[in-house]
Amino acid sequence: TGLIEQVKESIPEVPEVRYYEEELNLILDQEMKVPIYRAAFLTTTSPLLTKMQKTDYNPDGNWSAVDMESFAVAEVARQYGVPILIIRAILDDLDTIIPAGTTKIIDAKGRLKLFPTIYAVSKNPIDLQYFLKLAVARSKADRTLRRAAAIIARSGLV
């Protein structure tokens, strides 16, 4: 079996989560006016930067997004019996070009490292346009997640 099947098997079915999820989706949809999706994620230990990596990594294609952190966080929460809600904003789609040096210019908290960025752009100036597109997407995602967090907090569901 593949990684996705292992992940699905390790997540217990909890009926009350479905109701909770529907309530949250309704509240977020009404207040945010952005699409809300429930999707399977592929968990990896390193970023998939190219379209080929993304499509070749799992030939079954039973996932909608790649994520490196959420499964580990959810697994620890499950082990300790702590309820968890994970909301992700997707920065890049299948066709987004992510320069190879991207992982070297971003720190562990997702912040841009100035000197490595200058160095990366000086070595490959064409990457600047891709870095800028990712920065714009990151800014939009951060705003959306802040709005979602405020709405969820006001909802009283968590």
C-alpha positions as CSV (number, residue, x, y, z in Angstrom):
1,T,0.0,0.0,0.0
2,G,1.1,3.6,-0.6
3,L,1.6,6.4,1.8
4,I,-1.9,7.8,1.3
5,E,-3.5,4.4,2.2
6,Q,-1.3,4.3,5.3
7,V,-2.4,7.8,6.3
8,K,-6.1,7.0,5.7
9,E,-5.8,3.8,7.8
10,S,-4.2,5.7,10.7
11,I,-6.9,8.3,11.0
12,P,-9.9,7.1,13.1
13,E,-13.4,7.9,11.9
14,V,-15.0,10.4,14.3
15,P,-18.6,11.1,13.4
16,E,-18.9,14.4,15.3
17,V,-16.0,15.9,13.3
18,R,-18.2,15.8,10.1
19,Y,-20.8,18.0,11.7
20,Y,-18.2,20.3,13.1
21,E,-16.5,20.5,9.7
22,E,-19.8,21.3,8.0
23,E,-20.5,24.1,10.5
24,L,-17.1,25.6,10.0
25,N,-17.3,25.3,6.2
26,L,-20.7,27.1,6.3
27,I,-19.4,29.9,8.5
28,L,-16.2,30.4,6.6
29,D,-18.0,30.3,3.2
30,Q,-20.5,32.9,4.3
31,E,-18.0,35.3,5.8
32,M,-14.9,34.9,3.7
33,K,-16.3,34.3,0.2
34,V,-13.4,32.1,-0.7
35,P,-13.6,28.4,-1.7
36,I,-13.2,26.0,1.1
37,Y,-12.2,22.4,0.2
38,R,-11.7,19.2,2.1
39,A,-8.9,17.4,0.3
40,A,-6.4,14.6,0.7
41,F,-2.9,15.8,1.2
42,L,0.3,14.0,0.2
43,T,2.8,14.3,3.0
44,T,6.5,14.5,2.0
45,T,9.7,15.1,3.9
46,S,11.0,17.6,1.3
47,P,9.3,20.1,-1.0
48,L,8.2,19.0,-4.5
49,L,9.3,21.9,-6.6
50,T,8.5,20.9,-10.2
51,K,5.4,19.8,-12.0
52,M,7.2,16.5,-12.8
53,Q,8.1,15.9,-9.2
54,K,4.5,16.6,-8.2
55,T,3.0,14.3,-10.8
56,D,5.6,11.5,-10.5
57,Y,5.6,11.3,-6.7
58,N,2.3,9.6,-6.5
59,P,1.2,8.1,-9.8
60,D,-2.3,7.3,-8.4
61,G,-2.9,11.1,-8.0
62,N,-5.3,10.5,-5.0
63,W,-4.2,13.8,-3.4
64,S,-4.9,17.5,-4.1
65,A,-2.0,19.2,-2.3
66,V,1.5,18.5,-0.9
67,D,2.1,19.3,2.7
68,M,5.2,18.7,4.8
69,E,4.0,19.7,8.3
70,S,0.3,19.0,9.0
71,F,0.4,15.2,9.2
72,A,3.2,15.2,11.8
73,V,1.3,17.8,13.9
74,A,-2.0,15.9,13.6
75,E,-0.3,12.6,14.5
76,V,1.2,14.1,17.7
77,A,-2.2,15.6,18.6
78,R,-3.9,12.2,18.0
79,Q,-1.3,10.4,20.1
80,Y,-2.1,12.8,23.0
81,G,-5.8,12.8,22.5
82,V,-5.8,16.5,21.7
83,P,-8.5,17.7,19.2
84,I,-7.0,19.6,16.3
85,L,-8.2,21.7,13.4
86,I,-5.7,22.3,10.5
87,I,-6.4,24.9,7.9
88,R,-4.0,25.4,5.1
89,A,-3.8,28.0,2.3
90,I,-2.2,26.6,-0.9
91,L,0.4,28.9,-2.4
92,D,1.3,27.0,-5.5
93,D,-0.7,24.9,-7.8
94,L,0.6,22.1,-10.1
95,D,2.0,24.5,-12.7
96,T,3.6,27.0,-10.3
97,I,7.4,27.2,-10.9
98,I,9.3,27.0,-7.7
99,P,13.0,27.8,-8.2
100,A,15.4,25.2,-6.8
101,G,17.0,27.7,-4.5
102,T,13.7,28.5,-2.7
103,T,14.4,26.3,0.2
104,K,17.6,28.1,0.8
105,I,16.1,31.5,1.0
106,I,13.3,30.8,3.5
107,D,13.9,30.1,7.2
108,A,12.0,27.6,9.3
109,K,9.3,30.1,10.1
110,G,8.7,30.9,6.4
111,R,10.5,34.3,6.5
112,L,12.7,35.5,3.7
113,K,16.5,35.4,4.4
114,L,17.9,38.6,2.7
115,F,21.5,37.6,1.8
116,P,20.7,34.1,0.5
117,T,17.9,35.7,-1.6
118,I,20.3,38.3,-3.1
119,Y,22.8,35.5,-3.8
120,A,20.2,33.3,-5.4
121,V,18.9,36.0,-7.7
122,S,22.4,37.1,-8.6
123,K,23.2,33.5,-9.7
124,N,19.9,33.1,-11.6
125,P,18.1,36.4,-12.3
126,I,15.2,34.7,-14.0
127,D,14.2,33.3,-10.7
128,L,13.3,36.7,-9.4
129,Q,9.9,36.7,-11.1
130,Y,9.1,33.3,-9.6
131,F,10.2,34.4,-6.1
132,L,8.0,37.5,-6.4
133,K,5.0,35.4,-7.5
134,L,5.5,33.2,-4.5
135,A,5.8,36.2,-2.2
136,V,2.5,37.7,-3.5
137,A,0.8,34.3,-3.0
138,R,2.3,34.0,0.5
139,S,1.0,37.4,1.4
140,K,-2.5,36.6,0.2
141,A,-2.5,33.2,2.0
142,D,-1.4,34.9,5.3
143,R,-4.2,37.4,5.0
144,T,-6.7,34.7,4.3
145,L,-5.5,32.5,7.2
146,R,-5.7,35.5,9.6
147,R,-9.3,36.2,8.5
148,A,-10.2,32.5,8.9
149,A,-8.7,32.3,12.3
150,A,-10.6,35.4,13.5
151,I,-13.9,34.0,12.1
152,I,-13.3,30.6,13.7
153,A,-12.5,32.2,17.0
154,R,-15.7,34.3,16.9
155,S,-17.8,31.3,15.9
156,G,-17.5,29.7,19.3
157,L,-17.0,26.2,17.7
158,V,-13.4,25.9,19.0
